[in-house]
Amino acid sequence: MAAINPLLTKINIAADIQTLDTSGDADKVKKYKLNAAKLAERMSKKVRVKAKESGDDKITVVVNKPLTYYSTATKNLMYIRITQLVNVLRANVDGLFKDLILLTDIDSLAAAGKLYDDNKNLVSSNRKHKKVNGTDALEKLKPQAVKLLNDIRTICEGNLEPDSSVLNGLLLASEIPEFGIRHTNADVLVVKEGNVSLGKKVVATDLTSTSKKNKPYKSNADSVVAITEHMPGKALIRFEAEGCEAQEVEITFEKGKTVEVTVVLKGV
């Protein structure tokens, strides 16, 4: 337990990071940028006529930019352009632009620009965070977990009965990291000739020599046999049902996938 608990904690942290929802990152950043651009355009229009009347070309040029000047700017250039406008507005808030704009309005524009700048790399940074602290971390922890499981399995093989449920669980657990069998499944629809549903009457047996499952698989009410947590590769499965001829079918299990297969049994 002293070896298991710290490792399990690290694995859970890395796995939890993979569940972070970053699907809305791009839309969030886009929203921040557009909001700052709209504020910049609105503030500019408030003082644009006054700047033109003043004859100061430097000020006029800064406040005469369209929405696209900001909204289509690159990540780094966007904040530079917002800051340039903010500086001109601050410098003239008590002079040329007095009674046209408020200092609080300028502060809001500056804050909007800063919000975008702080989040402009959100998409790439979150993707990197999930990879380094999640995917990469799990890959590094995997050899430790496999070694620990194998050691525990070796000890249990020497102390537990061959058909022990605990030992069978350990055997399965030690194979999952290597073969990915927990998510390697097959849903087999078994019907009688004429597309007649067999409901819960179907029994399937894994004839593969490497199979560790003793109990047969049974169909559900929809006549589907769910073969779960199987080793990847080809396996020979025998399907039987009352009133039908038994049939052996080779199914190819694909790692990390649930394959769908249909088997038609002949009537007797």
Disulfide bonds with the S-S distance in Angstrom:
none
